[in-house]
Amino acid sequence: MDAPLRFGILGLGRGSSGMIVALARHPVARITAAADVRLEPLQRFGRDFEVETFTDAEHFCASPDVDVVYVATPHQFHAEHVILAAEHGKHVVVEKPMALTLAECDTMIEAADRNGVHLVVGHTAGHNPAVKRMRQIVASGELGRLGLINVAAYTEFLYRARRPEELDTERGGGIIFNQVPHQVDAVRLVGGGLVRSVRAMTGVWDKNRPTEGCHAAFLDFEDGAAAVIVYSGYDHFLSAELRTSTDPTERHELPVGNGETRRRLRELTTENDEASLVAASGYGSGRYADVGGDLWQQELGHMIVSCERGDIRLVADGLVIYDDAGRRAHPIAAEGGVRGRRDVVDEVVAAARGVAQPAHSGRWAKATLAVCLATLQSSRERREIMVQHQVPTLDESLLIDGRR
């Protein structure tokens, strides 16, 4: 039996919570180290997992007990920390967005290539086993040629507790760097990866949260297929109301009530209160404790893929397919992780062991970021933007629960 793949966690904020759950449940991965500048969660993590801990990223990346570094630090540090890990010969998984600029993406890719390590970007929607199954159905041609992908999400995203930079677009704040990458990555995966152009609008509707809180975008693919993507994080209508299962009689409760997140934010008195809530939502908060294998993602909202001979809809426990024969359920088991996190780990393990090239590589993630940046440019200039740096979906490397 192969030895476990040893993972170190760089950053114990709220972004790492889902991956920690997936790693702890994975049969091959083992958590062996963690690093953070905040002592309280770091010490708690060290006690809970009985691993070495660091407050310095350099010493953490140099640890001989780490094979893979999982980077979950704030966006502005992604490039620095990925390069640092690669220079120490570690494979790297980095949270979305991969970086804030295409130039940063290039330096990260070059560092991984030069040091002979793999770089995987953990867009959870693109790793969602149901989304990957959608791609497999589309690529098989069983429903005919792909024509349209429709994705729309309405959430309370903008009114969750935020650090100041999370409300500043220039520093990676707002939905375009935080939520839209999930949508774009899933749409590119299903659509084959090669986006030709983007025409989009964005909205900044709250002067107290001065960053993009909504967008609508039309993506034109090279092969003539199209995608329509909508996201609003203004905490009015919540698309979780539309969440269903393969069994249409099953009912689901809303994770939060309409406007509840906005009301809680109004109760805070200072910016420091908001920052303290952000800090409290990291390791030890239990925010992913009951998510389990639910495949429906609020970052995507509803997702419908339309082909010549049928439609495919993402639901909480898999897919529903509508074709000339009627409606049929296509349940999918999602084991051992949180909404695609297990699949992120599977992809890293396969790459590290030479089984398959990662489908969600640095070049793939750079292409996703290029679409997101084109969305901002299109909205600002009110015109169609031609997109560069696109790469195709690597179908032969798509893994679901460790299998093609």
TALINTA-V211500 format. One record per pair of residues at least 24 apart in sequence whose C-alpha atoms are under 10 Angstrom apart, sorted by the first residue. I is the first residue (numbers start at 1). GAP is how many residues later the second one is. Records with the same first field share a line. If there is no record, write none. Layout:
I=GAP + GAP
This chain:
1=27
2=26 + 351
3=25 + 26 + 27
4=24 + 25 + 26 + 27 + 63 + 345
5=24 + 25 + 26 + 27 + 60 + 61 + 62 + 63 + 340 + 343 + 344 + 347 + 348
6=24 + 25 + 26 + 27 + 58 + 59 + 60 + 61 + 62 + 63 + 343
7=24 + 25 + 26 + 27 + 58 + 59 + 60 + 61 + 62 + 63 + 83 + 84 + 85 + 86 + 338
8=24 + 25 + 26 + 27 + 43 + 44 + 45 + 52 + 53 + 55 + 57 + 58 + 59 + 60 + 61 + 62 + 63 + 82 + 84
9=24 + 25 + 26 + 27 + 44 + 51 + 52 + 57 + 59 + 60 + 61 + 62 + 63 + 64 + 84
10=24 + 25 + 26 + 27 + 43 + 44 + 45 + 46 + 47 + 50 + 51 + 59 + 60 + 61 + 62 + 63 + 71 + 75 + 84
11=24 + 25 + 26 + 27 + 30 + 31 + 44 + 46 + 59 + 60 + 61 + 62 + 63 + 271 + 272
12=24 + 25 + 26 + 29 + 30 + 33 + 59 + 60 + 61 + 267 + 269 + 270 + 271 + 272
13=25 + 28 + 59 + 60 + 61 + 265 + 266 + 267 + 268 + 269 + 270 + 271 + 272
14=58 + 59 + 264 + 265 + 266 + 267 + 268 + 269 + 270 + 271 + 272 + 273 + 274
15=56 + 57 + 58 + 59 + 80 + 81 + 266 + 267 + 268
16=54 + 55 + 56 + 57 + 79 + 266 + 267
17=55 + 264 + 265 + 266 + 267 + 268 + 269 + 270 + 271 + 272 + 321
18=106 + 265 + 268 + 269 + 270 + 271 + 273 + 274 + 319 + 320 + 321 + 322 + 323 + 324
19=51 + 53 + 76 + 103 + 105 + 269 + 318 + 319 + 320 + 321 + 322 + 323 + 325 + 326
20=50 + 263 + 268 + 317 + 318 + 321
21=267 + 268 + 271 + 315 + 316 + 317 + 320 + 321
22=270 + 313 + 314 + 315 + 316 + 317 + 318 + 319 + 320 + 321 + 322 + 323
23=313 + 314 + 315 + 318 + 319 + 321 + 322 + 323
24=25 + 312 + 313
25=310 + 311 + 312 + 317
26=309 + 310 + 311 + 315 + 316 + 319 + 320
27=309 + 319
28=317 + 318 + 321
29=39 + 316 + 317 + 319 + 320
30=36 + 37
31=34 + 35 + 37
32=31 + 33 + 34 + 35 + 36
33=27 + 28 + 30 + 32 + 33 + 36
34=26 + 27 + 32 + 35 + 36
35=24 + 25 + 26 + 36 + 38
36=24 + 36 + 37
38=241
40=243
41=238 + 239 + 241 + 242 + 243 + 244
42=241
44=239 + 240
45=238 + 239
48=236
57=24 + 27 + 28
58=26 + 27 + 30
60=24 + 25 + 28
61=24 + 25 + 26 + 27 + 28 + 29
62=25 + 26 + 27 + 28
63=25 + 27
64=24 + 26
66=24 + 25
67=24 + 25 + 285
68=24 + 25 + 49 + 50 + 51 + 280 + 281 + 284
69=24 + 25 + 50
70=24 + 25 + 50 + 51 + 52
71=24 + 25 + 27 + 50 + 51
72=24 + 50
74=89 + 91 + 92 + 97 + 98
75=24 + 25 + 90 + 91 + 96 + 97 + 98 + 102 + 103
76=24 + 89 + 94 + 95 + 96
78=26 + 27 + 30
79=24 + 25 + 26 + 27 + 28 + 29 + 30 + 32
80=24 + 27 + 28
81=27
82=25 + 26 + 27 + 29 + 30 + 37
83=24 + 25 + 26 + 27 + 28 + 29 + 32
84=24 + 27 + 28
85=26 + 27 + 30 + 32
86=24 + 25 + 26 + 27 + 28 + 29 + 30 + 31 + 32 + 33
87=24 + 25 + 27 + 28 + 29 + 30
88=27 + 29
89=25 + 26 + 27 + 28 + 29
90=25 + 26 + 27 + 28 + 29 + 262
91=24 + 25 + 26 + 27 + 28 + 29 + 257 + 258 + 260 + 261
92=25 + 26 + 27 + 28 + 29 + 256 + 260 + 270
93=25 + 26 + 27 + 28 + 29 + 251 + 252 + 254 + 255 + 267 + 268 + 269
94=25 + 26 + 27 + 28 + 29 + 268
95=25 + 26 + 27 + 28 + 29
96=25 + 26 + 27 + 28 + 81 + 82 + 83 + 85 + 86 + 269 + 272 + 273
97=24 + 25 + 26 + 75 + 79 + 80 + 81 + 82 + 83 + 84 + 85 + 268 + 269 + 271 + 272 + 275
98=24 + 25 + 79 + 83 + 264 + 266 + 267 + 268 + 270 + 271
99=73 + 78 + 266 + 267 + 270
100=69 + 70 + 71 + 72 + 73 + 77 + 266 + 269 + 273
101=71 + 265 + 268 + 269 + 272
102=263 + 264 + 265 + 267 + 268 + 271 + 287
103=263
104=262
105=257 + 258 + 260 + 261 + 262 + 264
106=256 + 257 + 260
108=254 + 255 + 258
109=252 + 253 + 254 + 257
110=252
112=250
117=234 + 235
118=230 + 233 + 234 + 239 + 240 + 243 + 244
119=229 + 232 + 233 + 239 + 241 + 242 + 243 + 244 + 246
120=224 + 225 + 227 + 228 + 231 + 237 + 238 + 239 + 240 + 241 + 242 + 243 + 244 + 245
121=223 + 227 + 237 + 238 + 239 + 240 + 241 + 242 + 243 + 244 + 245
122=60 + 218 + 219 + 221 + 222 + 223 + 225 + 226 + 238 + 239 + 243
123=56 + 58 + 59 + 60 + 61 + 62 + 63 + 217 + 218 + 221 + 237 + 242 + 245
124=57 + 58 + 59 + 61 + 62 + 173 + 175 + 214 + 215 + 216 + 217 + 218 + 219 + 220
125=56 + 57 + 58 + 59 + 60 + 61 + 62 + 64 + 170 + 171 + 172 + 173 + 174 + 175 + 214 + 215 + 216
126=55 + 56 + 57 + 58 + 59 + 60 + 61 + 62 + 63 + 64 + 214 + 217 + 218 + 233 + 234
127=55 + 58 + 59 + 62 + 212 + 213 + 214 + 215 + 216 + 217 + 218 + 219 + 220 + 232 + 233 + 271 + 272 + 273
128=58 + 166 + 167 + 168 + 169 + 206 + 210 + 211 + 212 + 213 + 214 + 215 + 216 + 272
129=166 + 189 + 203 + 204 + 205 + 206 + 210 + 211 + 212 + 213 + 214 + 269 + 270 + 271 + 272
130=165 + 166 + 183 + 184 + 185 + 186 + 187 + 188 + 189 + 200 + 201 + 202 + 203 + 204 + 209 + 210 + 270
131=55 + 56 + 58 + 59 + 164 + 165 + 172 + 174 + 182 + 183 + 187 + 188 + 209
132=54 + 57 + 58 + 208 + 211 + 263 + 266 + 267 + 268
133=57 + 181 + 185 + 186 + 197 + 199 + 265 + 266 + 267
134=52 + 55 + 56 + 57 + 170 + 171 + 178 + 179 + 180 + 184 + 185 + 187
135=51 + 52 + 53 + 54 + 55 + 56 + 57 + 170 + 258 + 260 + 263
136=53 + 54 + 259 + 262 + 268
137=53 + 175
138=52 + 53 + 54 + 167 + 168 + 169 + 174
139=51 + 52 + 53 + 256
141=166 + 167 + 168
142=165 + 166 + 167 + 168
143=163 + 164 + 165 + 166 + 167 + 168 + 169 + 178 + 179 + 180 + 181
144=162 + 163 + 164 + 165 + 166
145=80 + 161 + 162 + 163 + 164 + 165
146=44 + 45 + 46 + 77 + 78 + 79 + 80 + 159 + 160 + 161 + 162 + 163 + 164 + 165
147=44 + 74 + 76 + 77 + 78 + 79 + 80 + 158 + 159 + 160 + 161 + 164
148=39 + 43 + 71 + 72 + 73 + 76 + 77 + 78 + 79 + 80 + 156 + 157 + 158 + 159 + 160 + 163
149=37 + 38 + 39 + 41 + 42 + 70 + 76 + 77 + 78 + 79 + 80 + 154 + 155 + 156 + 157 + 158 + 162 + 163
150=37 + 68 + 76 + 77 + 78 + 79 + 80 + 150 + 152 + 153 + 154 + 155 + 156 + 163
151=32 + 33 + 35 + 36 + 65 + 76 + 77 + 78 + 79 + 80 + 148 + 149 + 150 + 151 + 152 + 153 + 154
152=31 + 63 + 64 + 76 + 77 + 78 + 79 + 80 + 87 + 146 + 147 + 148 + 149 + 150 + 151 + 152
153=26 + 27 + 30 + 61 + 76 + 77 + 78 + 79 + 80 + 84 + 85 + 86 + 87 + 144 + 145 + 146 + 147 + 148 + 149 + 150
154=60 + 76 + 77 + 78 + 79 + 80 + 81 + 82 + 83 + 84 + 85 + 86 + 87 + 144 + 145 + 146 + 147 + 148
155=58 + 59 + 76 + 77 + 78 + 79 + 80 + 81 + 82 + 83 + 84 + 85 + 101 + 103 + 104 + 106 + 143 + 144 + 145 + 146
156=57 + 76 + 77 + 78 + 79 + 80 + 81 + 82 + 83 + 100 + 101 + 102 + 103 + 104 + 105 + 106 + 142
157=56 + 74 + 75 + 76 + 77 + 78 + 104 + 105 + 141 + 142
158=48 + 51 + 52 + 53 + 54 + 55 + 56 + 74 + 75 + 76 + 77 + 103 + 104
159=50 + 54 + 74 + 75 + 76 + 100 + 101 + 102 + 103 + 104 + 105 + 106 + 107
160=73 + 75 + 101 + 102 + 104 + 105 + 114 + 117 + 118
161=100 + 101 + 103 + 104 + 107 + 110 + 112 + 113 + 114 + 115 + 116 + 117 + 118 + 120
162=47 + 103 + 109 + 112 + 113 + 114 + 115 + 116 + 117
163=108 + 109 + 111 + 112 + 113 + 114 + 115 + 116
164=45 + 107 + 110 + 111
166=43 + 44 + 45
167=41 + 42 + 43 + 44 + 45 + 46
168=41 + 42 + 43 + 44
169=41 + 42 + 43 + 207
170=41
172=39
173=37 + 38 + 39 + 40
174=30 + 35 + 36 + 37 + 38 + 39 + 40 + 59
175=27 + 36 + 37 + 38 + 39 + 40 + 56 + 57 + 58 + 124 + 197
176=26 + 35 + 36 + 37 + 38 + 39 + 55 + 193 + 195 + 196 + 197 + 199 + 200
177=35 + 192 + 195 + 196
178=121
179=34 + 35 + 52 + 53 + 54 + 119 + 120 + 121
180=34 + 35 + 36 + 49 + 50 + 51 + 119 + 120 + 188 + 189 + 191 + 192 + 195
181=118 + 184 + 187 + 188 + 189 + 190 + 191 + 192
182=115 + 117 + 118 + 186
183=46 + 47 + 48 + 116 + 117 + 118 + 120 + 185 + 189
184=33 + 35 + 43 + 45 + 116 + 183 + 184 + 185 + 186 + 187 + 188
185=175 + 179 + 180 + 182 + 183 + 184 + 186 + 187
186=114 + 117 + 182
187=32 + 39 + 40 + 41 + 42 + 113 + 116 + 118 + 181
188=31 + 33 + 39 + 176 + 179 + 180 + 183 + 202 + 203 + 204 + 205
189=170 + 171 + 175 + 179 + 203 + 204 + 205 + 206 + 209
190=115 + 203 + 205
191=30 + 31 + 32 + 34 + 35 + 36 + 114 + 201 + 202
192=29 + 30 + 31 + 33 + 199 + 200 + 201 + 202 + 203
193=28 + 29 + 171 + 174 + 175 + 197 + 198 + 199 + 200 + 201
194=26 + 27 + 28 + 29 + 173 + 174 + 193 + 194 + 195 + 196 + 197 + 198 + 199
195=24 + 25 + 26 + 27 + 28 + 29 + 30 + 31 + 32 + 172 + 173 + 175 + 176 + 191 + 192 + 193 + 194 + 195 + 196 + 197
196=24 + 25 + 26 + 27 + 28 + 30 + 175 + 189 + 190 + 191 + 192 + 194
197=24 + 25 + 29 + 174 + 177 + 178 + 181 + 187 + 188 + 189 + 190 + 191
198=29 + 173 + 174 + 175 + 176 + 177 + 178 + 179 + 180 + 181 + 185 + 186 + 187 + 188 + 189
199=29 + 175 + 176 + 177 + 178 + 179 + 180 + 182 + 183 + 184 + 185 + 186 + 187
200=28 + 29 + 30 + 172 + 174 + 175 + 176 + 177 + 178 + 179 + 180 + 181 + 182 + 183 + 184 + 185
201=29 + 174 + 175 + 176 + 177 + 178 + 179 + 180 + 181 + 182
202=28 + 29 + 30 + 173 + 174 + 175 + 176 + 177 + 178
203=29 + 176
204=30
205=29
206=28
212=164
215=160 + 161 + 164
216=159 + 163
217=155 + 157 + 158 + 159 + 161 + 162
218=157 + 166
219=152 + 156 + 165 + 166 + 168
220=164 + 166 + 167
225=81 + 82
226=80
227=77 + 78 + 79
229=71 + 74
230=70 + 71
231=68 + 69 + 70
232=67
233=66
234=25 + 27 + 28
235=24 + 25 + 26 + 27 + 28
236=24 + 25 + 26
238=60 + 63
239=58 + 59 + 60 + 61 + 62 + 63
240=56 + 57 + 58 + 61 + 62
241=60
242=59 + 60 + 73
243=53 + 54 + 55 + 58 + 59 + 71 + 72 + 73
244=52 + 58 + 70 + 71 + 72 + 73
245=49 + 50 + 51 + 69 + 70 + 71 + 72 + 73 + 74 + 75 + 84 + 86
246=67 + 68 + 69 + 70 + 71 + 72 + 73 + 74 + 75 + 81 + 82 + 83 + 84 + 85 + 86
247=68 + 69 + 70 + 73 + 81 + 82 + 84
248=67 + 72 + 81
252=64
255=43
288=50
289=49
290=48
291=46 + 47 + 48
292=42 + 43 + 44 + 45 + 46 + 47
293=24 + 39 + 40 + 41 + 42 + 43 + 44 + 45 + 46 + 47 + 48 + 49
294=24 + 38 + 39 + 40 + 41 + 43 + 44 + 45 + 46
295=24 + 37 + 38 + 39 + 43 + 44 + 45
296=43
297=42 + 43
332=68
333=67 + 68
334=66 + 67
335=65 + 66
336=65
337=64
340=60 + 61
342=58 + 59 + 60
343=55 + 56 + 57 + 58 + 59 + 60
344=55 + 56 + 57 + 58
345=56 + 57
346=53 + 54 + 55 + 56 + 57
347=50 + 51 + 52 + 53 + 54 + 55 + 56
348=54
349=53
350=47 + 49 + 52 + 53
351=46
355=42
356=40 + 41 + 42 + 43 + 48
357=37 + 39 + 40 + 41
358=36 + 38 + 39 + 40 + 41
359=33 + 34 + 35 + 36 + 37 + 38 + 39 + 40
360=33 + 34 + 37 + 38
361=33
363=26 + 27 + 28
364=25 + 26 + 27 + 28 + 29 + 30
365=25 + 26
366=24 + 25
367=24 + 25
